[in-house]
Amino acid sequence: MHQTVAVTPPGKGVPTKYAAFSGLWAGRLDGMYDAKLAVQTISSDGKVTVTYAWGNLGDNYPGEAAGAGRIVGTTLKLERLPNGAEVSFVMLSDGALAGTVRLAGQTSTGAFLRQ
């Protein structure tokens, strides 16, 4: 992930359950594909801006994409990325995120931990 990616702490009006998603996260999809998520901003209605970066994932080369999404309940779902990937994260009771990436008919999953 590019070093200039910045995270803005959530404001006082952002519910705690949304604020928990804020920050830098790193994980491995299917135990072998590195990925990172920066939840950069969160609004009080659950809208987010993010940067998502991935290593080699099947036929998809490493890359990075800025995007937007929304938190509903315990799930952060990103808008479709430019490479066509559908990405979502579920907040687990232990504070980790369970990530799911759907791309080109394949689904990859993995745990993401706050950095």
Helices and strands as residue ranges (DSSP letters): H 16-19, E 23-29, E 33-42, E 47-54, E 63-72, E 75-78, E 86-91, E 97-103, E 106-114
